[in-house]
Amino acid sequence: MSRIEKALEKAAQMRSGEQPVVREQIVPIEASMPRSVPHYAHQGINSTIVPISTTNLMLTTIIEPYSSVSEQYRKLKSALVRMTNKDTFRNLIMIASAVAGEGKSMTAINLAISMAQEFDRTVLLIDADLRRPSIHRYLEFEPTLGISDCLQDGVDVGDVIIKTNIGKLSIIPAGKEVDNPLELFSSNKMHDLMEELKHRYNDRYIIIDTPPILPFAETRLLGHLVDGIVFVIQEGLAPKESIQEAIESLKGCSILGVLLNNSTTVSTETHRYSTYYSRTEK
């Protein structure tokens, strides 16, 4: 039985009231083959620093950085660092979920913040949900240019990156509203942009928030352009069949692991606990 199937079985046991066996082992998958690294002359980043101040209790890595919940994000961070920093640095990580409401965006933000607070590399957080961008709302800042402006208008990616006052965290917002996100994601420009991000900023982790998989096709396309995917499951939300369909749609992509969000089988102290299962098969 694969670890994804075990995670699904655990979620089903929780819904039925059974007590599952928690598996803590994290097994790294094989590193992908190194890519050639092109030279990019322009390395500029927007010099404006955006102050981040939020009262959203779900952003626990900001509100309560030393809480037990924040510790779970640090554990997730440590697992990802071990899995993606082997023979070659796999820095392009996508956060995905089957349907909306599973905590995907909050996972992406908290993970990026946890990395930026403690890790020795700059972290770049990208809002690639062009249909319903949310990172700027959760972090309470006004976005200007973003990834859609790079794809549509050829704006240099270095000019849309904004620095924050949180550790070494930088952000690329979604940008202006577009009518055709699927066309943008399926274009050669998107492919080239992901390659540029990976190699131009090859000293940092790049965490990408995406639209839910089942309603929209662009996330499936993006899954083939990144180095790895963290798949988020909200306990008791999406049915098992929907989760399996979403994972099947990512066939051929590198799924690093499944994160079970908002588990009810842990102590009340760890209210929004996330259990991480790595995937051993491709």
Beta strands, then each sheet from edge to edge (+ up, - down):
strand 1: 49-50
strand 2: 92-97
strand 3: 123-127
strand 4: 162-164
strand 5: 169-172
strand 6: 205-209
strand 7: 228-234
strand 8: 255-261
strand 9: 274-278
sheet 1: 1+ 4+ 5- 3- 6- 2- 7- 8- 9+
end
